[in-house]
């Protein structure tokens, strides 16, 4: 799921307000289908729903996982982390010219 969160934020350089994550449900589901090892549509739906549940901490946990992995892999990780002030959209600062989609 962390990879799905990373890809979603990379696709949206303008940032995403966590309160509006439900607006990205279809996109999250499609990204998760592509990276998940599960082929069970019910499991995929359940995981995406948990990620969008504002009363659940799954989205914040996955953002923290992405940021932790980035910190371990990249020396100057600031531009690669998902960041944003509380209540403001979160985003990855990285210039998208460095992102190659395959």
N, CA, C and O atoms as a GROMACS GRO file, in nm:
protein
  408
    1UNK      N    1   0.082  -0.119   0.000
    1UNK     CA    2   0.000   0.000   0.000
    1UNK      C    3   0.087   0.126   0.000
    1UNK      O    4   0.048   0.228  -0.058
    2UNK      N    5   0.203   0.120   0.064
    2UNK     CA    6   0.291   0.238   0.066
    2UNK      C    7   0.334   0.277  -0.074
    2UNK      O    8   0.342   0.396  -0.106
    3UNK      N    9   0.362   0.178  -0.158
    3UNK     CA   10   0.400   0.207  -0.296
    3UNK      C   11   0.286   0.277  -0.369
    3UNK      O   12   0.309   0.368  -0.448
    4UNK      N   13   0.164   0.235  -0.343
    4UNK     CA   14   0.046   0.298  -0.403
    4UNK      C   15   0.037   0.444  -0.361
    4UNK      O   16   0.010   0.531  -0.444
    5UNK      N   17   0.059   0.471  -0.234
    5UNK     CA   18   0.055   0.609  -0.183
    5UNK      C   19   0.164   0.693  -0.249
    5UNK      O   20   0.139   0.806  -0.290
    6UNK      N   21   0.284   0.638  -0.259
    6UNK     CA   22   0.394   0.709  -0.324
    6UNK      C   23   0.358   0.744  -0.468
    6UNK      O   24   0.375   0.858  -0.511
    7UNK      N   25   0.308   0.647  -0.543
    7UNK     CA   26   0.272   0.671  -0.683
    7UNK      C   27   0.162   0.775  -0.696
    7UNK      O   28   0.167   0.860  -0.785
    8UNK      N   29   0.063   0.770  -0.608
    8UNK     CA   30  -0.046   0.869  -0.613
    8UNK      C   31   0.009   1.010  -0.595
    8UNK      O   32  -0.026   1.101  -0.670
    9UNK      N   33   0.095   1.028  -0.496
    9UNK     CA   34   0.150   1.162  -0.471
    9UNK      C   35   0.245   1.206  -0.583
    9UNK      O   36   0.254   1.325  -0.613
   10UNK      N   37   0.316   1.112  -0.643
   10UNK     CA   38   0.400   1.148  -0.757
   10UNK      C   39   0.316   1.195  -0.876
   10UNK      O   40   0.359   1.282  -0.951
   11UNK      N   41   0.198   1.136  -0.892
   11UNK     CA   42   0.112   1.174  -1.005
   11UNK      C   43   0.044   1.309  -0.984
   11UNK      O   44  -0.014   1.364  -1.078
   12UNK      N   45   0.050   1.363  -0.862
   12UNK     CA   46  -0.020   1.488  -0.832
   12UNK      C   47   0.076   1.590  -0.771
   12UNK      O   48   0.079   1.609  -0.649
   13UNK      N   49   0.155   1.656  -0.856
   13UNK     CA   50   0.252   1.753  -0.805
   13UNK      C   51   0.188   1.872  -0.734
   13UNK      O   52   0.254   1.940  -0.656
   14UNK      N   53   0.060   1.897  -0.760
   14UNK     CA   54  -0.010   2.007  -0.694
   14UNK      C   55  -0.039   1.975  -0.548
   14UNK      O   56  -0.071   2.064  -0.470
   15UNK      N   57  -0.029   1.848  -0.512
   15UNK     CA   58  -0.054   1.805  -0.375
   15UNK      C   59  -0.195   1.750  -0.357
   15UNK      O   60  -0.282   1.770  -0.442
   16UNK      N   61  -0.215   1.682  -0.247
   16UNK     CA   62  -0.344   1.620  -0.216
   16UNK      C   63  -0.377   1.650  -0.070
   16UNK      O   64  -0.298   1.624   0.020
   17UNK      N   65  -0.495   1.705  -0.050
   17UNK     CA   66  -0.544   1.725   0.085
   17UNK      C   67  -0.590   1.591   0.140
   17UNK      O   68  -0.672   1.523   0.077
   18UNK      N   69  -0.539   1.552   0.254
   18UNK     CA   70  -0.574   1.422   0.311
   18UNK      C   71  -0.724   1.411   0.338
   18UNK      O   72  -0.781   1.302   0.332
   19UNK      N   73  -0.787   1.523   0.369
   19UNK     CA   74  -0.932   1.523   0.393
   19UNK      C   75  -1.011   1.491   0.266
   19UNK      O   76  -1.127   1.453   0.273
   20UNK      N   77  -0.948   1.507   0.151
   20UNK     CA   78  -1.015   1.482   0.024
   20UNK      C   79  -0.962   1.357  -0.045
   20UNK      O   80  -0.977   1.342  -0.166
   21UNK      N   81  -0.901   1.267   0.030
   21UNK     CA   82  -0.844   1.146  -0.029
   21UNK      C   83  -0.949   1.061  -0.100
   21UNK      O   84  -0.917   0.990  -0.194
   22UNK      N   85  -1.074   1.068  -0.055
   22UNK     CA   86  -1.182   0.990  -0.118
   22UNK      C   87  -1.203   1.031  -0.263
   22UNK      O   88  -1.255   0.952  -0.342
   23UNK      N   89  -1.164   1.152  -0.300
   23UNK     CA   90  -1.176   1.196  -0.439
   23UNK      C   91  -1.084   1.116  -0.532
   23UNK      O   92  -1.101   1.119  -0.654
   24UNK      N   93  -0.989   1.046  -0.475
   24UNK     CA   94  -0.890   0.971  -0.552
   24UNK      C   95  -0.913   0.820  -0.544
   24UNK      O   96  -0.822   0.742  -0.575
   25UNK      N   97  -1.031   0.779  -0.504
   25UNK     CA   98  -1.061   0.637  -0.483
   25UNK      C   99  -1.032   0.553  -0.607
   25UNK      O  100  -0.962   0.452  -0.598
   26UNK      N  101  -1.085   0.592  -0.720
   26UNK     CA  102  -1.065   0.513  -0.842
   26UNK      C  103  -0.918   0.504  -0.879
   26UNK      O  104  -0.869   0.398  -0.918
   27UNK      N  105  -0.849   0.615  -0.867
   27UNK     CA  106  -0.707   0.618  -0.900
   27UNK      C  107  -0.626   0.531  -0.803
   27UNK      O  108  -0.536   0.458  -0.845
   28UNK      N  109  -0.658   0.540  -0.674
   28UNK     CA  110  -0.593   0.455  -0.575
   28UNK      C  111  -0.614   0.308  -0.605
   28UNK      O  112  -0.520   0.228  -0.600
   29UNK      N  113  -0.738   0.272  -0.636
   29UNK     CA  114  -0.769   0.132  -0.665
   29UNK      C  115  -0.692   0.084  -0.788
   29UNK      O  116  -0.639  -0.028  -0.788
   30UNK      N  117  -0.684   0.165  -0.890
   30UNK     CA  118  -0.612   0.126  -1.012
   30UNK      C  119  -0.462   0.111  -0.985
   30UNK      O  120  -0.400   0.015  -1.030
   31UNK      N  121  -0.406   0.205  -0.912
   31UNK     CA  122  -0.264   0.195  -0.879
   31UNK      C  123  -0.237   0.071  -0.793
   31UNK      O  124  -0.139   0.000  -0.815
   32UNK      N  125  -0.325   0.047  -0.697
   32UNK     CA  126  -0.305  -0.069  -0.609
   32UNK      C  127  -0.318  -0.200  -0.686
   32UNK      O  128  -0.243  -0.294  -0.661
   33UNK      N  129  -0.411  -0.206  -0.780
   33UNK     CA  130  -0.424  -0.326  -0.864
   33UNK      C  131  -0.293  -0.354  -0.940
   33UNK      O  132  -0.254  -0.469  -0.958
   34UNK      N  133  -0.228  -0.248  -0.983
   34UNK     CA  134  -0.104  -0.263  -1.062
   34UNK      C  135   0.014  -0.311  -0.977
   34UNK      O  136   0.099  -0.386  -1.026
   35UNK      N  137   0.021  -0.269  -0.852
   35UNK     CA  138   0.139  -0.301  -0.771
   35UNK      C  139   0.115  -0.413  -0.670
   35UNK      O  140   0.211  -0.468  -0.616
   36UNK      N  141  -0.009  -0.446  -0.645
   36UNK     CA  142  -0.042  -0.548  -0.545
   36UNK      C  143  -0.017  -0.688  -0.600
   36UNK      O  144  -0.028  -0.713  -0.720
   37UNK      N  145   0.015  -0.776  -0.511
   37UNK     CA  146   0.028  -0.917  -0.548
   37UNK      C  147  -0.107  -0.987  -0.544
   37UNK      O  148  -0.122  -1.100  -0.590
   38UNK      N  149  -0.206  -0.919  -0.487
   38UNK     CA  150  -0.339  -0.978  -0.475
   38UNK      C  151  -0.418  -0.960  -0.604
   38UNK      O  152  -0.413  -0.854  -0.667
   39UNK      N  153  -0.489  -1.062  -0.641
   39UNK     CA  154  -0.580  -1.051  -0.757
   39UNK      C  155  -0.725  -1.057  -0.710
   39UNK      O  156  -0.817  -1.063  -0.791
   40UNK      N  157  -0.744  -1.054  -0.578
   40UNK     CA  158  -0.877  -1.060  -0.519
   40UNK      C  159  -0.938  -0.919  -0.516
   40UNK      O  160  -0.893  -0.835  -0.439
   41UNK      N  161  -1.040  -0.893  -0.598
   41UNK     CA  162  -1.100  -0.760  -0.603
   41UNK      C  163  -1.156  -0.714  -0.468
   41UNK      O  164  -1.152  -0.595  -0.437
   42UNK      N  165  -1.207  -0.807  -0.388
   42UNK     CA  166  -1.260  -0.771  -0.257
   42UNK      C  167  -1.152  -0.723  -0.162
   42UNK      O  168  -1.173  -0.628  -0.086
   43UNK      N  169  -1.039  -0.788  -0.166
   43UNK     CA  170  -0.926  -0.748  -0.080
   43UNK      C  171  -0.874  -0.611  -0.122
   43UNK      O  172  -0.844  -0.527  -0.038
   44UNK      N  173  -0.862  -0.591  -0.251
   44UNK     CA  174  -0.815  -0.461  -0.302
   44UNK      C  175  -0.911  -0.351  -0.260
   44UNK      O  176  -0.868  -0.246  -0.212
   45UNK      N  177  -1.039  -0.374  -0.277
   45UNK     CA  178  -1.141  -0.275  -0.237
   45UNK      C  179  -1.133  -0.245  -0.088
   45UNK      O  180  -1.141  -0.129  -0.047
   46UNK      N  181  -1.117  -0.348  -0.007
   46UNK     CA  182  -1.110  -0.331   0.138
   46UNK      C  183  -0.990  -0.246   0.178
   46UNK      O  184  -1.001  -0.157   0.262
   47UNK      N  185  -0.876  -0.273   0.119
   47UNK     CA  186  -0.754  -0.198   0.152
   47UNK      C  187  -0.764  -0.051   0.109
   47UNK      O  188  -0.721   0.038   0.181
   48UNK      N  189  -0.822  -0.029  -0.008
   48UNK     CA  190  -0.839   0.109  -0.055
   48UNK      C  191  -0.937   0.183   0.036
   48UNK      O  192  -0.915   0.300   0.068
   49UNK      N  193  -1.044   0.117   0.076
   49UNK     CA  194  -1.142   0.179   0.166
   49UNK      C  195  -1.078   0.216   0.300
   49UNK      O  196  -1.105   0.324   0.353
   50UNK      N  197  -0.995   0.129   0.353
   50UNK     CA  198  -0.927   0.158   0.479
   50UNK      C  199  -0.834   0.278   0.465
   50UNK      O  200  -0.823   0.360   0.556
   51UNK      N  201  -0.769   0.288   0.351
   51UNK     CA  202  -0.679   0.400   0.326
   51UNK      C  203  -0.755   0.533   0.322
   51UNK      O  204  -0.704   0.636   0.366
   52UNK      N  205  -0.877   0.530   0.271
   52UNK     CA  206  -0.957   0.652   0.257
   52UNK      C  207  -1.034   0.687   0.383
   52UNK      O  208  -1.088   0.798   0.393
   53UNK      N  209  -1.042   0.597   0.479
   53UNK     CA  210  -1.118   0.619   0.602
   53UNK      C  211  -1.045   0.720   0.690
   53UNK      O  212  -0.938   0.691   0.743
   54UNK      N  213  -1.103   0.838   0.705
   54UNK     CA  214  -1.038   0.945   0.782
   54UNK      C  215  -1.032   0.914   0.931
   54UNK      O  216  -0.956   0.977   1.004
   55UNK      N  217  -1.111   0.818   0.978
   55UNK     CA  218  -1.108   0.779   1.119
   55UNK      C  219  -1.007   0.667   1.145
   55UNK      O  220  -0.989   0.624   1.258
   56UNK      N  221  -0.943   0.622   1.039
   56UNK     CA  222  -0.842   0.519   1.045
   56UNK      C  223  -0.708   0.587   1.019
   56UNK      O  224  -0.704   0.691   0.952
   57UNK      N  225  -0.601   0.533   1.068
   57UNK     CA  226  -0.470   0.596   1.054
   57UNK      C  227  -0.388   0.540   0.938
   57UNK      O  228  -0.270   0.573   0.924
   58UNK      N  229  -0.448   0.455   0.853
   58UNK     CA  230  -0.373   0.387   0.747
   58UNK      C  231  -0.301   0.482   0.651
   58UNK      O  232  -0.187   0.456   0.613
   59UNK      N  233  -0.365   0.590   0.613
   59UNK     CA  234  -0.302   0.683   0.519
   59UNK      C  235  -0.177   0.745   0.581
   59UNK      O  236  -0.072   0.750   0.517
   60UNK      N  237  -0.188   0.791   0.704
   60UNK     CA  238  -0.072   0.851   0.772
   60UNK      C  239   0.039   0.749   0.795
   60UNK      O  240   0.157   0.783   0.783
   61UNK      N  241   0.003   0.627   0.827
   61UNK     CA  242   0.102   0.521   0.845
   61UNK      C  243   0.178   0.496   0.715
   61UNK      O  244   0.300   0.482   0.715
   62UNK      N  245   0.106   0.490   0.605
   62UNK     CA  246   0.170   0.465   0.476
   62UNK      C  247   0.254   0.583   0.429
   62UNK      O  248   0.358   0.563   0.367
   63UNK      N  249   0.212   0.704   0.458
   63UNK     CA  250   0.296   0.821   0.429
   63UNK      C  251   0.425   0.813   0.510
   63UNK      O  252   0.533   0.839   0.457
   64UNK      N  253   0.414   0.776   0.637
   64UNK     CA  254   0.533   0.762   0.722
   64UNK      C  255   0.624   0.651   0.669
   64UNK      O  256   0.747   0.666   0.673
   65UNK      N  257   0.568   0.542   0.619
   65UNK     CA  258   0.649   0.434   0.561
   65UNK      C  259   0.724   0.482   0.438
   65UNK      O  260   0.843   0.453   0.422
   66UNK      N  261   0.655   0.556   0.352
   66UNK     CA  262   0.720   0.611   0.232
   66UNK      C  263   0.835   0.702   0.274
   66UNK      O  264   0.946   0.690   0.224
   67UNK      N  265   0.807   0.793   0.366
   67UNK     CA  266   0.910   0.888   0.409
   67UNK      C  267   1.028   0.818   0.476
   67UNK      O  268   1.142   0.859   0.459
   68UNK      N  269   1.000   0.713   0.553
   68UNK     CA  270   1.107   0.637   0.616
   68UNK      C  271   1.194   0.566   0.514
   68UNK      O  272   1.317   0.566   0.525
   69UNK      N  273   1.131   0.505   0.414
   69UNK     CA  274   1.206   0.436   0.310
   69UNK      C  275   1.290   0.534   0.230
   69UNK      O  276   1.405   0.505   0.197
   70UNK      N  277   1.234   0.649   0.198
   70UNK     CA  278   1.306   0.751   0.123
   70UNK      C  279   1.428   0.797   0.203
   70UNK      O  280   1.536   0.813   0.147
   71UNK      N  281   1.410   0.819   0.333
   71UNK     CA  282   1.521   0.865   0.417
   71UNK      C  283   1.635   0.764   0.419
   71UNK      O  284   1.752   0.802   0.428
   72UNK      N  285   1.603   0.634   0.411
   72UNK     CA  286   1.706   0.531   0.410
   72UNK      C  287   1.776   0.519   0.274
   72UNK      O  288   1.893   0.482   0.268
   73UNK      N  289   1.706   0.550   0.167
   73UNK     CA  290   1.758   0.528   0.033
   73UNK      C  291   1.826   0.649  -0.030
   73UNK      O  292   1.910   0.634  -0.119
   74UNK      N  293   1.790   0.769   0.015
   74UNK     CA  294   1.837   0.891  -0.050
   74UNK      C  295   1.910   0.978   0.052
   74UNK      O  296   1.858   1.003   0.161
   75UNK      N  297   2.030   1.025   0.016
   75UNK     CA  298   2.108   1.107   0.109
   75UNK      C  299   2.037   1.237   0.145
   75UNK      O  300   2.018   1.266   0.263
   76UNK      N  301   1.998   1.314   0.046
   76UNK     CA  302   1.928   1.440   0.071
   76UNK      C  303   1.782   1.417   0.035
   76UNK      O  304   1.740   1.447  -0.077
   77UNK      N  305   1.705   1.365   0.128
   77UNK     CA  306   1.570   1.314   0.101
   77UNK      C  307   1.460   1.419   0.101
   77UNK      O  308   1.345   1.386   0.073
   78UNK      N  309   1.491   1.544   0.130
   78UNK     CA  310   1.387   1.645   0.147
   78UNK      C  311   1.292   1.656   0.028
   78UNK      O  312   1.171   1.666   0.048
   79UNK      N  313   1.343   1.654  -0.094
   79UNK     CA  314   1.259   1.670  -0.212
   79UNK      C  315   1.178   1.546  -0.246
   79UNK      O  316   1.087   1.551  -0.329
   80UNK      N  317   1.211   1.435  -0.184
   80UNK     CA  318   1.148   1.307  -0.217
   80UNK      C  319   1.040   1.264  -0.116
   80UNK      O  320   0.969   1.167  -0.140
   81UNK      N  321   1.029   1.335  -0.007
   81UNK     CA  322   0.935   1.300   0.099
   81UNK      C  323   0.797   1.360   0.073
   81UNK      O  324   0.785   1.462   0.004
   82UNK      N  325   0.695   1.298   0.127
   82UNK     CA  326   0.559   1.352   0.122
   82UNK      C  327   0.546   1.446   0.241
   82UNK      O  328   0.550   1.403   0.357
   83UNK      N  329   0.530   1.575   0.212
   83UNK     CA  330   0.528   1.675   0.318
   83UNK      C  331   0.416   1.775   0.297
   83UNK      O  332   0.360   1.787   0.188
   84UNK      N  333   0.384   1.847   0.402
   84UNK     CA  334   0.284   1.952   0.397
   84UNK      C  335   0.242   1.989   0.538
   84UNK      O  336   0.244   1.905   0.628
   85UNK      N  337   0.204   2.112   0.556
   85UNK     CA  338   0.158   2.158   0.686
   85UNK      C  339   0.024   2.094   0.721
   85UNK      O  340  -0.051   2.054   0.632
   86UNK      N  341  -0.005   2.084   0.849
   86UNK     CA  342  -0.132   2.027   0.894
   86UNK      C  343  -0.248   2.105   0.832
   86UNK      O  344  -0.252   2.228   0.840
   87UNK      N  345  -0.340   2.033   0.771
   87UNK     CA  346  -0.456   2.095   0.708
   87UNK      C  347  -0.432   2.142   0.566
   87UNK      O  348  -0.527   2.178   0.496
   88UNK      N  349  -0.307   2.142   0.521
   88UNK     CA  350  -0.272   2.182   0.385
   88UNK      C  351  -0.247   2.058   0.300
   88UNK      O  352  -0.222   1.950   0.354
   89UNK      N  353  -0.253   2.073   0.169
   89UNK     CA  354  -0.223   1.958   0.084
   89UNK      C  355  -0.081   1.906   0.109
   89UNK      O  356   0.012   1.983   0.133
   90UNK      N  357  -0.068   1.776   0.103
   90UNK     CA  358   0.063   1.710   0.114
   90UNK      C  359   0.113   1.688  -0.028
   90UNK      O  360   0.034   1.663  -0.120
   91UNK      N  361   0.245   1.696  -0.047
   91UNK     CA  362   0.300   1.678  -0.180
   91UNK      C  363   0.445   1.635  -0.174
   91UNK      O  364   0.510   1.642  -0.070
   92UNK      N  365   0.493   1.589  -0.287
   92UNK     CA  366   0.634   1.557  -0.304
   92UNK      C  367   0.695   1.671  -0.384
   92UNK      O  368   0.647   1.703  -0.493
   93UNK      N  369   0.799   1.733  -0.331
   93UNK     CA  370   0.858   1.852  -0.392
   93UNK      C  371   0.940   1.823  -0.518
   93UNK      O  372   0.970   1.915  -0.595
   94UNK      N  373   0.975   1.699  -0.541
   94UNK     CA  374   1.061   1.660  -0.651
   94UNK      C  375   1.012   1.714  -0.786
   94UNK      O  376   0.894   1.703  -0.818
   95UNK      N  377   1.103   1.771  -0.863
   95UNK     CA  378   1.071   1.816  -0.998
   95UNK      C  379   1.036   1.693  -1.082
   95UNK      O  380   1.114   1.598  -1.090
   96UNK      N  381   0.919   1.693  -1.143
   96UNK     CA  382   0.869   1.575  -1.214
   96UNK      C  383   0.947   1.540  -1.340
   96UNK      O  384   0.924   1.435  -1.400
   97UNK      N  385   1.038   1.628  -1.382
   97UNK     CA  386   1.121   1.592  -1.497
   97UNK      C  387   1.212   1.475  -1.462
   97UNK      O  388   1.266   1.409  -1.552
   98UNK      N  389   1.230   1.448  -1.333
   98UNK     CA  390   1.313   1.337  -1.288
   98UNK      C  391   1.235   1.207  -1.272
   98UNK      O  392   1.293   1.103  -1.237
   99UNK      N  393   1.105   1.211  -1.296
   99UNK     CA  394   1.019   1.092  -1.280
   99UNK      C  395   0.997   1.030  -1.418
   99UNK      O  396   0.953   1.097  -1.512
  100UNK      N  397   1.026   0.902  -1.428
  100UNK     CA  398   1.004   0.828  -1.554
  100UNK      C  399   0.896   0.726  -1.527
  100UNK      O  400   0.914   0.638  -1.442
  101UNK      N  401   0.784   0.736  -1.598
  101UNK     CA  402   0.673   0.641  -1.582
  101UNK      C  403   0.689   0.530  -1.685
  101UNK      O  404   0.703   0.557  -1.805
  102UNK      N  405   0.685   0.408  -1.640
  102UNK     CA  406   0.694   0.293  -1.730
  102UNK      C  407   0.571   0.207  -1.718
  102UNK      O  408   0.559   0.105  -1.786
   0.00000   0.00000   0.00000
